[in-house]
Amino acid sequence: MLVGYARISKSDGNLDLQKDNLISAGVSPDKIYEEYASGKREDRPELKQCLKSLRDNEDTLVIWKLDRLGRNLRHLMEIVQELEQRNIGLSILTGKGACIETNTASGKMVFAIFAALSEYERELIRERTKAGLKAARARGRRGGRKFVMTKTKLMMARNALQNRDTKINDLCKELNITRYTLYRYLSPEGELRDYGHKLLSI
């Protein structure tokens, strides 16, 4: 069975174009998961629900363009690897990667190349980070990211997010932080993320 996933972006006015293409490709309208969220957001409930609904060894995930699926190359490869492990196909209709079918030999080869590039990118970042930290230590500077969020702000934000009436923009303004900073430390439901646990452990 074909299952579609459509996500709106800043340049999209609506999801009509994506949905029309998915339906033309044979996806039933009631099998299209619609996401109204930025591609950079970690919390994409419709994508999670879509992946969860796919049946192992049976279904194929259909997307309009490759950039609708992953936040970045690493995230994209994680999703593709999950689909491959579950023997679920992936079909891309247009743009870069168009007509790729991961259940074909050529499609698997393309994504193997993507995976190698992703690993190469990670190694380059690691090497540059190590070199930068080594140079900083040689000049007497300690490495590491400074926490913009304080423990007090973190606890206030955590409590506020557990209230559904809380407006995120007002909360960020009150705590003098950005939405990006807020969601680095906490989920939209107020659950601690890795940065939140790390800050509280200091």
C-alpha positions in Angstrom: 0.0 0.0 0.0 1.2 3.5 -0.8 1.3 6.0 2.1 2.0 9.7 1.5 3.6 12.4 3.6 3.3 16.1 2.8 4.9 19.0 4.7 4.4 22.7 4.2 7.3 25.1 4.2 7.8 28.8 4.3 7.7 29.0 0.5 4.5 26.9 0.2 1.1 28.6 0.4 -0.6 25.3 1.1 -0.3 21.6 0.6 -2.5 21.3 -2.5 0.3 20.8 -5.0 2.0 18.1 -2.9 -1.3 16.3 -2.3 -2.3 16.5 -6.0 1.0 14.9 -6.9 0.7 12.2 -4.3 -2.8 11.3 -5.4 -1.7 11.3 -9.0 1.0 8.8 -8.0 -1.7 6.5 -6.6 -1.8 7.5 -2.9 -5.3 7.4 -1.5 -6.3 10.9 0.0 -7.1 9.3 3.3 -3.5 7.8 3.4 -1.8 11.2 3.2 -0.2 12.6 6.4 -0.2 16.4 6.4 2.5 18.3 8.4 2.3 22.0 9.1 5.7 22.5 10.6 9.2 23.8 9.7 11.6 21.3 8.3 14.1 22.2 11.1 11.8 21.3 13.9 12.6 18.0 15.7 9.0 17.5 16.8 7.0 16.5 13.8 4.1 14.5 15.1 2.6 13.7 11.7 5.9 12.3 10.4 6.2 10.1 13.5 2.6 8.9 13.1 3.2 8.3 9.4 6.3 6.2 10.0 4.6 4.3 12.8 1.6 3.5 10.5 3.8 1.9 7.8 3.6 -1.9 7.7 6.8 -3.8 7.5 7.4 -5.7 4.3 4.3 -4.2 2.6 4.0 -0.5 2.4 5.8 2.3 0.4 6.2 5.8 1.7 5.6 8.4 -1.1 6.9 12.0 -0.8 6.7 14.9 -3.2 10.4 16.0 -2.8 13.3 14.8 -0.8 13.5 17.9 1.3 10.0 17.3 2.6 11.2 14.3 4.7 14.4 15.0 6.6 15.7 18.0 8.6 19.1 17.5 7.1 21.2 14.7 5.4 21.8 12.9 8.6 18.2 12.8 9.6 17.2 11.8 6.1 19.6 8.9 6.2 18.3 7.8 9.6 14.8 7.6 8.2 15.9 5.8 5.1 17.8 3.3 7.1 14.8 2.7 9.3 12.6 2.1 6.3 15.2 -0.3 4.8 15.5 -2.3 8.0 11.7 -2.7 8.0 11.7 -3.5 4.2 9.5 -0.5 3.4 9.9 1.3 0.1 10.5 5.0 -0.4 9.3 6.8 -3.6 10.3 10.4 -4.4 8.1 12.1 -7.1 10.0 15.2 -8.1 13.1 17.5 -7.5 16.5 16.1 -6.6 16.2 12.3 -6.2 13.1 12.2 -8.4 12.0 8.7 -9.4 14.2 7.1 -6.8 12.7 3.8 -5.6 14.6 2.4 -2.6 13.3 -1.1 -3.3 15.2 -1.2 -6.6 18.9 -1.8 -7.0 19.6 1.7 -8.5 17.7 3.4 -5.7 19.6 1.5 -3.0 22.9 2.5 -4.7 22.0 6.2 -4.7 21.1 6.2 -1.0 24.3 4.2 -0.2 26.2 7.1 -1.8 24.2 9.6 0.3 25.1 7.6 3.4 28.8 7.7 2.5 28.6 11.5 2.0 26.8 11.9 5.3 29.5 10.0 7.1 32.2 12.0 5.3 30.5 15.2 6.4 30.4 14.0 10.0 34.1 13.2 9.9 35.0 16.6 8.5 33.0 18.3 11.3 34.7 16.2 13.9 38.1 17.0 12.6 37.4 20.7 12.4 36.0 20.7 15.9 39.0 18.9 17.4 41.4 21.2 15.6 39.5 24.3 16.8 39.4 23.1 20.4 43.1 22.2 20.3 44.0 25.7 19.0 41.8 27.3 21.7 43.4 25.3 24.5 46.8 26.2 23.2 45.8 29.9 23.7 44.5 29.2 27.2 40.8 29.2 26.3 38.5 26.4 27.4 36.2 24.9 24.8 32.5 24.2 25.1 29.2 26.0 24.5 28.0 28.6 27.1 24.4 27.9 28.3 22.1 30.7 27.3 19.4 29.1 29.5 19.8 29.2 33.3 18.5 26.6 35.7 15.9 29.1 37.0 14.7 29.9 33.5 14.6 26.3 32.6 12.4 25.4 35.5 10.1 28.3 34.8 9.8 27.4 31.2 9.2 23.7 32.1 6.3 24.6 34.4 4.9 27.1 31.9 4.9 24.5 29.0 2.8 22.1 31.0 0.0 24.6 30.9 -1.7 24.4 27.5 -2.7 28.1 27.6 0.9 29.2 27.6 1.8 31.3 24.6 5.3 30.4 23.4 6.2 33.9 22.1 5.1 35.5 25.4 7.1 32.9 27.4 10.3 33.5 25.3 9.9 37.2 25.6 9.5 37.0 29.4 12.6 34.8 29.8 14.6 36.7 27.2 15.3 33.6 25.0 14.5 32.6 21.5 12.1 29.7 20.5 15.2 27.9 19.2 16.8 28.1 22.6 13.7 27.0 24.4 13.2 23.9 22.2 16.9 22.9 22.6 16.3 22.3 26.3 12.6 21.3 26.4 10.0 19.6 24.2 6.8 21.5 23.4 5.2 19.5 26.3 7.8 20.6 28.8 9.9 17.4 28.8 13.6 17.8 29.4 15.9 17.2 26.3 19.6 16.4 26.5 20.6 20.1 26.9 18.1 20.4 29.7 19.4 17.4 31.6 23.0 18.6 31.1 22.2 22.1 32.4 20.5 20.7 35.5 23.4 18.4 36.2 25.9 21.2 36.5 
